[in-house]
Every structure is written in structure tokens, then in C-alpha cells.
Amino acid sequence: MAYVCTHCGKKIKQIENFVRCPYCGSRVLVKSRPNIPRDVSTD
């Protein structure tokens, strides 16, 4: 599961036992959503 740092915007692939971003040290990480194309009907 990938996470995204809200401070620097970098993607972090795995979180083992740390709660900080390894790039900037921020503690706020959010799970990234998968890029799924969605069909929208325009009826």
C-alpha cells in the first residue's frame, strides 16, 4: 500500500515501523488512491 506525504507530496511505498516521511520528516501521511478510470455517462 502506498502512502503520500501531505507536506512534500512524495510517494512512500512501504511503511514498516516509522511514522514520519523519510524525505522531509513530516508526520502526516495519507493513503494514496489507485488511478482507476471511471466511465461517466452523459445522457
PDB file with SEQRES, HELIX, SHEET and CRYST1 records, atoms N, CA, C and O in Angstrom:
SEQRES   1 A   43  MET ALA TYR VAL CYS THR HIS CYS GLY LYS LYS ILE LYS          
SEQRES   2 A   43  GLN ILE GLU ASN PHE VAL ARG CYS PRO TYR CYS GLY SER          
SEQRES   3 A   43  ARG VAL LEU VAL LYS SER ARG PRO ASN ILE PRO ARG ASP          
SEQRES   4 A   43  VAL SER THR ASP                                              
SHEET    1 AA1 3 LYS A  11  ILE A  12  0                                        
SHEET    2 AA1 3 TYR A   3  CYS A   5 -1                                        
SHEET    3 AA1 3 LEU A  29  LYS A  31 -1                                        
CRYST1    1.000    1.000    1.000  90.00  90.00  90.00 P 1           1          
ATOM      1  N   MET A   1       0.841  -1.173   0.000  1.00  0.00           N  
ATOM      2  CA  MET A   1       0.000   0.000   0.000  1.00  0.00           C  
ATOM      3  C   MET A   1       0.887   1.238   0.000  1.00  0.00           C  
ATOM      4  O   MET A   1       1.816   1.342   0.802  1.00  0.00           O  
ATOM      5  N   ALA A   2       0.612   2.144  -0.867  1.00  0.00           N  
ATOM      6  CA  ALA A   2       1.419   3.353  -0.984  1.00  0.00           C  
ATOM      7  C   ALA A   2       0.801   4.486  -0.168  1.00  0.00           C  
ATOM      8  O   ALA A   2      -0.418   4.585  -0.027  1.00  0.00           O  
ATOM      9  N   TYR A   3       1.660   5.321   0.354  1.00  0.00           N  
ATOM     10  CA  TYR A   3       1.240   6.481   1.121  1.00  0.00           C  
ATOM     11  C   TYR A   3       1.834   7.727   0.484  1.00  0.00           C  
ATOM     12  O   TYR A   3       2.846   7.651  -0.213  1.00  0.00           O  
ATOM     13  N   VAL A   4       1.201   8.887   0.722  1.00  0.00           N  
ATOM     14  CA  VAL A   4       1.679  10.157   0.203  1.00  0.00           C  
ATOM     15  C   VAL A   4       1.853  11.110   1.373  1.00  0.00           C  
ATOM     16  O   VAL A   4       0.970  11.233   2.222  1.00  0.00           O  
ATOM     17  N   CYS A   5       2.994  11.780   1.412  1.00  0.00           N  
ATOM     18  CA  CYS A   5       3.251  12.789   2.440  1.00  0.00           C  
ATOM     19  C   CYS A   5       2.488  14.053   2.072  1.00  0.00           C  
ATOM     20  O   CYS A   5       2.564  14.508   0.930  1.00  0.00           O  
ATOM     21  N   THR A   6       1.757  14.623   3.017  1.00  0.00           N  
ATOM     22  CA  THR A   6       0.981  15.824   2.716  1.00  0.00           C  
ATOM     23  C   THR A   6       1.854  17.069   2.693  1.00  0.00           C  
ATOM     24  O   THR A   6       1.443  18.091   2.142  1.00  0.00           O  
ATOM     25  N   HIS A   7       3.033  17.012   3.269  1.00  0.00           N  
ATOM     26  CA  HIS A   7       3.906  18.186   3.308  1.00  0.00           C  
ATOM     27  C   HIS A   7       4.723  18.328   2.024  1.00  0.00           C  
ATOM     28  O   HIS A   7       4.716  19.390   1.401  1.00  0.00           O  
ATOM     29  N   CYS A   8       5.425  17.268   1.626  1.00  0.00           N  
ATOM     30  CA  CYS A   8       6.295  17.362   0.445  1.00  0.00           C  
ATOM     31  C   CYS A   8       5.681  16.719  -0.794  1.00  0.00           C  
ATOM     32  O   CYS A   8       6.136  16.998  -1.904  1.00  0.00           O  
ATOM     33  N   GLY A   9       4.653  15.860  -0.646  1.00  0.00           N  
ATOM     34  CA  GLY A   9       3.980  15.259  -1.785  1.00  0.00           C  
ATOM     35  C   GLY A   9       4.659  14.034  -2.358  1.00  0.00           C  
ATOM     36  O   GLY A   9       4.255  13.557  -3.419  1.00  0.00           O  
ATOM     37  N   LYS A  10       5.675  13.509  -1.697  1.00  0.00           N  
ATOM     38  CA  LYS A  10       6.394  12.335  -2.206  1.00  0.00           C  
ATOM     39  C   LYS A  10       5.624  11.065  -1.854  1.00  0.00           C  
ATOM     40  O   LYS A  10       4.950  10.987  -0.826  1.00  0.00           O  
ATOM     41  N   LYS A  11       5.745  10.068  -2.740  1.00  0.00           N  
ATOM     42  CA  LYS A  11       5.109   8.779  -2.503  1.00  0.00           C  
ATOM     43  C   LYS A  11       6.045   7.881  -1.714  1.00  0.00           C  
ATOM     44  O   LYS A  11       7.244   7.828  -1.989  1.00  0.00           O  
ATOM     45  N   ILE A  12       5.498   7.181  -0.741  1.00  0.00           N  
ATOM     46  CA  ILE A  12       6.256   6.244   0.085  1.00  0.00           C  
ATOM     47  C   ILE A  12       5.616   4.883  -0.129  1.00  0.00           C  
ATOM     48  O   ILE A  12       4.425   4.709   0.130  1.00  0.00           O  
ATOM     49  N   LYS A  13       6.398   3.911  -0.603  1.00  0.00           N  
ATOM     50  CA  LYS A  13       5.833   2.624  -0.976  1.00  0.00           C  
ATOM     51  C   LYS A  13       5.471   1.764   0.227  1.00  0.00           C  
ATOM     52  O   LYS A  13       4.389   1.177   0.249  1.00  0.00           O  
ATOM     53  N   GLN A  14       6.338   1.672   1.224  1.00  0.00           N  
ATOM     54  CA  GLN A  14       6.060   0.824   2.380  1.00  0.00           C  
ATOM     55  C   GLN A  14       6.323   1.581   3.657  1.00  0.00           C  
ATOM     56  O   GLN A  14       7.257   2.377   3.753  1.00  0.00           O  
ATOM     57  N   ILE A  15       5.482   1.316   4.634  1.00  0.00           N  
ATOM     58  CA  ILE A  15       5.715   1.845   5.971  1.00  0.00           C  
ATOM     59  C   ILE A  15       5.927   0.649   6.876  1.00  0.00           C  
ATOM     60  O   ILE A  15       5.020  -0.162   7.068  1.00  0.00           O  
ATOM     61  N   GLU A  16       7.114   0.538   7.428  1.00  0.00           N  
ATOM     62  CA  GLU A  16       7.395  -0.603   8.290  1.00  0.00           C  
ATOM     63  C   GLU A  16       7.083  -0.251   9.744  1.00  0.00           C  
ATOM     64  O   GLU A  16       6.029  -0.632  10.254  1.00  0.00           O  
ATOM     65  N   ASN A  17       7.967   0.459  10.408  1.00  0.00           N  
ATOM     66  CA  ASN A  17       7.725   0.822  11.801  1.00  0.00           C  
ATOM     67  C   ASN A  17       7.993   2.292  12.048  1.00  0.00           C  
ATOM     68  O   ASN A  17       8.315   2.675  13.173  1.00  0.00           O  
ATOM     69  N   PHE A  18       7.869   3.126  11.028  1.00  0.00           N  
ATOM     70  CA  PHE A  18       8.102   4.541  11.240  1.00  0.00           C  
ATOM     71  C   PHE A  18       6.830   5.325  10.941  1.00  0.00           C  
ATOM     72  O   PHE A  18       5.984   4.884  10.163  1.00  0.00           O  
ATOM     73  N   VAL A  19       6.708   6.471  11.556  1.00  0.00           N  
ATOM     74  CA  VAL A  19       5.524   7.303  11.372  1.00  0.00           C  
ATOM     75  C   VAL A  19       5.888   8.642  10.758  1.00  0.00           C  
ATOM     76  O   VAL A  19       5.089   9.577  10.813  1.00  0.00           O  
ATOM     77  N   ARG A  20       7.056   8.758  10.184  1.00  0.00           N  
ATOM     78  CA  ARG A  20       7.491  10.007   9.581  1.00  0.00           C  
ATOM     79  C   ARG A  20       7.889   9.782   8.135  1.00  0.00           C  
ATOM     80  O   ARG A  20       8.274   8.682   7.739  1.00  0.00           O  
ATOM     81  N   CYS A  21       7.789  10.841   7.364  1.00  0.00           N  
ATOM     82  CA  CYS A  21       8.241  10.805   5.979  1.00  0.00           C  
ATOM     83  C   CYS A  21       9.766  10.751   5.980  1.00  0.00           C  
ATOM     84  O   CYS A  21      10.402  11.558   6.658  1.00  0.00           O  
ATOM     85  N   PRO A  22      10.365   9.826   5.241  1.00  0.00           N  
ATOM     86  CA  PRO A  22      11.830   9.743   5.236  1.00  0.00           C  
ATOM     87  C   PRO A  22      12.496  10.912   4.492  1.00  0.00           C  
ATOM     88  O   PRO A  22      13.704  11.109   4.623  1.00  0.00           O  
ATOM     89  N   TYR A  23      11.733  11.681   3.722  1.00  0.00           N  
ATOM     90  CA  TYR A  23      12.293  12.784   2.948  1.00  0.00           C  
ATOM     91  C   TYR A  23      12.282  14.100   3.731  1.00  0.00           C  
ATOM     92  O   TYR A  23      13.301  14.789   3.796  1.00  0.00           O  
ATOM     93  N   CYS A  24      11.127  14.456   4.331  1.00  0.00           N  
ATOM     94  CA  CYS A  24      11.023  15.761   4.988  1.00  0.00           C  
ATOM     95  C   CYS A  24      10.798  15.665   6.493  1.00  0.00           C  
ATOM     96  O   CYS A  24      10.956  16.668   7.189  1.00  0.00           O  
ATOM     97  N   GLY A  25      10.433  14.494   7.023  1.00  0.00           N  
ATOM     98  CA  GLY A  25      10.233  14.329   8.456  1.00  0.00           C  
ATOM     99  C   GLY A  25       8.832  14.651   8.927  1.00  0.00           C  
ATOM    100  O   GLY A  25       8.588  14.672  10.133  1.00  0.00           O  
ATOM    101  N   SER A  26       7.905  14.903   8.025  1.00  0.00           N  
ATOM    102  CA  SER A  26       6.534  15.214   8.402  1.00  0.00           C  
ATOM    103  C   SER A  26       5.853  13.963   8.938  1.00  0.00           C  
ATOM    104  O   SER A  26       6.175  12.851   8.520  1.00  0.00           O  
ATOM    105  N   ARG A  27       4.917  14.138   9.858  1.00  0.00           N  
ATOM    106  CA  ARG A  27       4.220  13.000  10.451  1.00  0.00           C  
ATOM    107  C   ARG A  27       2.862  12.730   9.830  1.00  0.00           C  
ATOM    108  O   ARG A  27       2.186  11.781  10.227  1.00  0.00           O  
ATOM    109  N   VAL A  28       2.446  13.541   8.865  1.00  0.00           N  
ATOM    110  CA  VAL A  28       1.124  13.389   8.276  1.00  0.00           C  
ATOM    111  C   VAL A  28       1.256  12.640   6.953  1.00  0.00           C  
ATOM    112  O   VAL A  28       1.770  13.176   5.971  1.00  0.00           O  
ATOM    113  N   LEU A  29       0.785  11.391   6.942  1.00  0.00           N  
ATOM    114  CA  LEU A  29       0.817  10.551   5.750  1.00  0.00           C  
ATOM    115  C   LEU A  29      -0.604  10.111   5.425  1.00  0.00           C  
ATOM    116  O   LEU A  29      -1.386   9.805   6.324  1.00  0.00           O  
ATOM    117  N   VAL A  30      -0.933  10.082   4.142  1.00  0.00           N  
ATOM    118  CA  VAL A  30      -2.273   9.735   3.693  1.00  0.00           C  
ATOM    119  C   VAL A  30      -2.164   8.578   2.719  1.00  0.00           C  
ATOM    120  O   VAL A  30      -1.242   8.543   1.904  1.00  0.00           O  
ATOM    121  N   LYS A  31      -3.094   7.626   2.789  1.00  0.00           N  
ATOM    122  CA  LYS A  31      -3.108   6.526   1.831  1.00  0.00           C  
ATOM    123  C   LYS A  31      -3.459   7.068   0.459  1.00  0.00           C  
ATOM    124  O   LYS A  31      -4.393   7.856   0.310  1.00  0.00           O  
ATOM    125  N   SER A  32      -2.700   6.636  -0.547  1.00  0.00           N  
ATOM    126  CA  SER A  32      -2.983   7.102  -1.904  1.00  0.00           C  
ATOM    127  C   SER A  32      -4.051   6.224  -2.526  1.00  0.00           C  
ATOM    128  O   SER A  32      -4.130   5.024  -2.260  1.00  0.00           O  
ATOM    129  N   ARG A  33      -4.861   6.837  -3.349  1.00  0.00           N  
ATOM    130  CA  ARG A  33      -5.917   6.106  -4.032  1.00  0.00           C  
ATOM    131  C   ARG A  33      -5.398   5.595  -5.375  1.00  0.00           C  
ATOM    132  O   ARG A  33      -4.592   6.270  -6.016  1.00  0.00           O  
ATOM    133  N   PRO A  34      -5.839   4.432  -5.806  1.00  0.00           N  
ATOM    134  CA  PRO A  34      -5.403   3.930  -7.114  1.00  0.00           C  
ATOM    135  C   PRO A  34      -6.030   4.743  -8.232  1.00  0.00           C  
ATOM    136  O   PRO A  34      -7.133   5.270  -8.086  1.00  0.00           O  
ATOM    137  N   ASN A  35      -5.323   4.842  -9.350  1.00  0.00           N  
ATOM    138  CA  ASN A  35      -5.836   5.561 -10.509  1.00  0.00           C  
ATOM    139  C   ASN A  35      -6.725   4.625 -11.316  1.00  0.00           C  
ATOM    140  O   ASN A  35      -6.244   3.872 -12.162  1.00  0.00           O  
ATOM    141  N   ILE A  36      -8.020   4.679 -11.047  1.00  0.00           N  
ATOM    142  CA  ILE A  36      -8.981   3.832 -11.742  1.00  0.00           C  
ATOM    143  C   ILE A  36      -9.809   4.726 -12.655  1.00  0.00           C  
ATOM    144  O   ILE A  36     -10.495   5.630 -12.177  1.00  0.00           O  
ATOM    145  N   PRO A  37      -9.755   4.487 -13.948  1.00  0.00           N  
ATOM    146  CA  PRO A  37     -10.595   5.290 -14.842  1.00  0.00           C  
ATOM    147  C   PRO A  37     -12.065   4.941 -14.637  1.00  0.00           C  
ATOM    148  O   PRO A  37     -12.419   3.767 -14.527  1.00  0.00           O  
ATOM    149  N   ARG A  38     -12.894   5.932 -14.587  1.00  0.00           N  
ATOM    150  CA  ARG A  38     -14.317   5.704 -14.369  1.00  0.00           C  
ATOM    151  C   ARG A  38     -15.095   6.178 -15.582  1.00  0.00           C  
ATOM    152  O   ARG A  38     -14.795   7.220 -16.164  1.00  0.00           O  
ATOM    153  N   ASP A  39     -16.094   5.399 -15.950  1.00  0.00           N  
ATOM    154  CA  ASP A  39     -16.952   5.766 -17.075  1.00  0.00           C  
ATOM    155  C   ASP A  39     -18.100   6.629 -16.567  1.00  0.00           C  
ATOM    156  O   ASP A  39     -18.817   6.250 -15.641  1.00  0.00           O  
ATOM    157  N   VAL A  40     -18.264   7.787 -17.183  1.00  0.00           N  
ATOM    158  CA  VAL A  40     -19.331   8.693 -16.804  1.00  0.00           C  
ATOM    159  C   VAL A  40     -20.249   8.825 -17.993  1.00  0.00           C  
ATOM    160  O   VAL A  40     -19.816   9.192 -19.085  1.00  0.00           O  
ATOM    161  N   SER A  41     -21.519   8.526 -17.784  1.00  0.00           N  
ATOM    162  CA  SER A  41     -22.469   8.647 -18.878  1.00  0.00           C  
ATOM    163  C   SER A  41     -22.980  10.086 -18.960  1.00  0.00           C  
ATOM    164  O   SER A  41     -23.203  10.745 -17.944  1.00  0.00           O  
ATOM    165  N   THR A  42     -23.155  10.542 -20.168  1.00  0.00           N  
ATOM    166  CA  THR A  42     -23.641  11.908 -20.376  1.00  0.00           C  
ATOM    167  C   THR A  42     -25.000  11.856 -21.072  1.00  0.00           C  
ATOM    168  O   THR A  42     -25.173  12.380 -22.172  1.00  0.00           O  
ATOM    169  N   ASP A  43     -25.937  11.226 -20.422  1.00  0.00           N  
ATOM    170  CA  ASP A  43     -27.274  11.089 -21.005  1.00  0.00           C  
ATOM    171  C   ASP A  43     -28.031  12.373 -20.931  1.00  0.00           C  
ATOM    172  O   ASP A  43     -29.177  12.441 -21.376  1.00  0.00           O  
TER     173      ASP A  43                                                      
END                                                                             
